[in-house]
Amino acid sequence: MMGTSAENLATRRRELIARCAEQRGSLHLQMERWRSSLSVHNTVYAGLDYAKRHQFWILGAAIAIVVIKPRRLRQWLQTGATAASAWRSIAPFVQTAQRYFWHDKAPQRLH
């Protein structure tokens, strides 16, 4: 009688494990459908959080847009975009040079 009870428990356990695996697969598929919309939600939320923490910067940018003529603003933005692009292209070389030239030459503390 004990062997039958143990066999029943083992069979029930295997069924439950298979059922859990099936449910995990189903849940994974459902979560994949939500992933893109949650990503958009997180991006919007992060933007709102940034705006809340940096109110004065955003206010300053809005005032600058009003004060600076749109044509001049476009020129400044193009210049800034060009500078950012140039920095992104040379940044790895600058970091390598910093490690190469200044890594071992940190100032020593005097005792």
BELMOPE-V919641 format. One record per pair of residues at least 24 apart in sequence whose ideal C-beta (glycine too) atoms are under 10 Angstrom apart, sorted by the first residue. I is the first residue (numbers start at 1). J is the second residue. D is the distance in whole Angstrom. If there is no record, write none. Layout:
I/J/D ; I/J/D
This chain:
none
